[in-house]
Structures are given as structure tokens and as C-alpha cells.
């Protein structure tokens, strides 16, 4: 079950619970809440693993972009050298090579920026989900504390 589904189910239990008259207390099935909290604990490590995979993928994309940019730069340098060695309009060759290098660097920067934006979006989504989960866990814990029977009274 996904985090959001678990949170929705906890919320439904709380909303559907019987209220204690003249208080803000609820009567809830402890087993249901504990079961859902256990499921939440099982799901959270997977979300964290997914985030780690995203970070790893982001790093791989950045490294790939850097290699691609370096290959393009190297090819441009080879192209410039070849044109110059063959005495083909040296100035035009240099301008073309410079343009290729600029385009390659821009493409690499763009790809890196897109990778960073993608990773940030994923982390924001994960952070939001984890925050929601934490809030529900805290509410559930608070609710259990408020409804704890006084033993010995």
C-alpha cells in the first residue's frame, strides 16, 4: 500500500470514529491504527530507497552529460585541427569549432540544469509525502495518548 493510501485510511478511521460526548476525544480501534502504522513503517524505507536511486540516477545523468560534452568538445578540437592542418579557411573553421564548443557546453549545462530540476521535484514530492506521513503518525500518537485510559483510578 502506498503512503498516501495508508494516510487516507488513517484519516478515514479518525473521521469515522465515534466521538466521546462533550469532548474532542474519539473512540478508535487501536488494532486498525497500529496495523496502518506498521504498514507505514514498512513503506517508508522503500520511499527512502527510491529517493537514493533518484540521487544515483541524477549523478549518472550528470556524469553522462559531462562525458557527452567532453566528447563533443574533443570532436570539435579534432575538427578544428584537421581543418587547420589542411589549410581550409582557417578563420571559418575556428568559428565553426567555437560554435560547436559553445553549443556543446550549452547543451551540457541545459542537461545538467534539467537533471537538477528533476531531482529537486522528486525530493519535494518525497519530502511532502514524508511530512504527511509524519503528521499522521504524530496525530495518531497524540490521539492515542489523549485516549489512554487512566489505570488505577
C-alpha positions as CSV (number, residue, x, y, z in Angstrom):
1,X,0.0,0.0,0.0
2,X,1.4,3.5,-0.9
3,X,2.0,6.1,1.8
4,X,-0.9,8.3,0.6
5,X,-3.3,5.3,0.7
6,X,-2.2,4.5,4.3
7,X,-2.6,8.1,5.3
8,X,-6.0,8.2,3.7
9,X,-7.1,5.1,5.6
10,X,-5.9,6.5,8.9
11,X,-7.7,9.7,8.2
12,X,-10.9,7.8,7.4
13,X,-10.6,5.8,10.6
14,X,-10.3,9.1,12.6
15,X,-13.1,10.8,10.7
16,X,-15.4,7.8,11.0
17,X,-14.7,7.2,14.7
18,X,-17.3,7.6,17.4
19,X,-16.9,10.9,19.3
20,X,-17.0,10.9,23.1
21,X,-19.8,13.3,24.0
22,X,-18.9,16.8,25.3
23,X,-15.1,16.2,24.5
24,X,-12.9,16.4,21.5
25,X,-12.0,12.7,22.1
26,X,-12.6,9.8,19.7
27,X,-13.1,6.1,20.2
28,X,-11.0,4.2,17.7
29,X,-10.0,0.7,17.0
30,X,-6.4,0.5,18.3
31,X,-5.6,-2.6,16.2
32,X,-6.5,-0.8,13.0
33,X,-4.3,2.2,13.7
34,X,-1.4,0.0,14.8
35,X,-1.7,-2.1,11.7
36,X,-1.7,1.0,9.5
37,X,1.3,2.5,11.4
38,X,3.2,-0.8,10.9
39,X,2.4,-0.7,7.1
40,X,3.6,2.9,7.1
41,X,6.9,1.8,8.7
42,X,7.2,-0.9,6.1
43,X,6.6,1.5,3.2
44,X,8.8,4.4,4.3
45,X,12.1,2.6,3.8
46,X,11.1,1.9,0.2
47,X,10.4,5.6,-0.3
48,X,13.9,6.4,1.1
49,X,15.5,3.7,-1.2
50,X,13.6,5.2,-4.2
51,X,15.0,8.7,-3.3
52,X,18.5,7.2,-3.1
53,X,18.0,5.7,-6.5
54,X,16.9,9.0,-7.9
55,X,20.0,10.7,-6.5
56,X,22.1,8.0,-8.0
57,X,20.3,8.4,-11.4
58,X,20.8,12.1,-11.2
59,X,24.5,11.7,-10.6
60,X,24.7,9.2,-13.5
61,X,22.9,11.6,-15.8
62,X,25.2,14.5,-14.8
63,X,28.3,12.3,-15.4
64,X,26.9,11.2,-18.8
65,X,26.2,14.8,-19.7
66,X,29.7,15.8,-18.8
67,X,31.2,12.9,-20.8
68,X,29.0,13.8,-23.8
69,X,30.0,17.4,-23.6
70,X,33.7,16.4,-23.4
71,X,33.3,14.1,-26.4
72,X,31.7,17.0,-28.4
73,X,34.5,19.3,-27.3
74,X,37.1,16.8,-28.2
75,X,35.5,16.2,-31.6
76,X,35.3,19.9,-32.2
77,X,39.0,20.2,-31.4
78,X,39.9,17.4,-33.8
79,X,37.7,19.0,-36.4
80,X,39.5,22.4,-35.9
81,X,42.9,20.8,-36.1
82,X,42.0,18.9,-39.2
83,X,40.6,21.9,-41.0
84,X,43.6,24.0,-40.0
85,X,46.1,21.3,-41.0
86,X,44.5,21.0,-44.4
87,X,44.7,24.8,-44.8
88,X,41.0,25.1,-45.3
89,X,39.8,28.6,-44.5
90,X,41.3,28.7,-41.1
91,X,39.1,31.5,-39.7
92,X,35.9,29.8,-40.8
93,X,37.0,26.5,-39.2
94,X,37.8,28.2,-36.0
95,X,34.4,30.0,-35.9
96,X,32.6,26.7,-36.6
97,X,34.6,24.9,-34.0
98,X,34.0,27.6,-31.4
99,X,30.3,27.5,-32.2
100,X,30.2,23.7,-31.8
101,X,32.0,24.0,-28.4
102,X,29.6,26.7,-27.3
103,X,26.6,24.6,-28.4
104,X,28.1,21.6,-26.6
105,X,28.7,23.5,-23.4
106,X,25.2,25.0,-23.6
107,X,23.7,21.5,-24.2
108,X,25.6,20.1,-21.2
109,X,24.6,23.0,-19.0
110,X,20.9,22.6,-20.1
111,X,21.0,18.9,-19.4
112,X,22.6,19.4,-16.0
113,X,20.0,22.0,-15.1
114,X,17.2,19.8,-16.2
115,X,18.6,16.9,-14.1
116,X,18.8,19.2,-11.1
117,X,15.3,20.4,-11.5
118,X,14.0,16.9,-11.9
119,X,15.8,15.7,-8.8
120,X,14.5,18.7,-6.8
121,X,11.0,18.0,-7.9
122,X,11.3,14.4,-6.8
123,X,12.8,15.4,-3.5
124,X,10.0,18.0,-2.9
125,X,7.4,15.3,-3.6
126,X,9.2,12.8,-1.3
127,X,9.5,15.5,1.4
128,X,5.8,16.3,1.1
129,X,4.9,12.6,1.4
130,X,7.2,12.0,4.3
131,X,5.9,15.2,6.0
132,X,2.3,14.0,5.6
133,X,3.2,10.6,7.0
134,X,5.0,12.1,10.0
135,X,2.0,14.4,10.7
136,X,-0.4,11.4,10.6
137,X,1.9,9.4,12.9
138,X,2.2,12.3,15.3
139,X,-1.6,12.8,15.2
140,X,-2.2,9.1,15.8
141,X,0.3,9.1,18.6
142,X,-1.2,12.2,20.2
143,X,-4.7,10.7,19.8
144,X,-3.6,7.5,21.5
145,X,-2.0,9.5,24.3
146,X,-5.2,11.6,24.8
147,X,-7.4,8.5,24.8
148,X,-5.2,6.4,27.0
149,X,-7.3,5.0,29.9
150,X,-6.2,6.0,33.4
151,X,-5.2,2.8,35.1
152,X,-5.9,2.6,38.8
153,X,-8.5,5.4,39.1
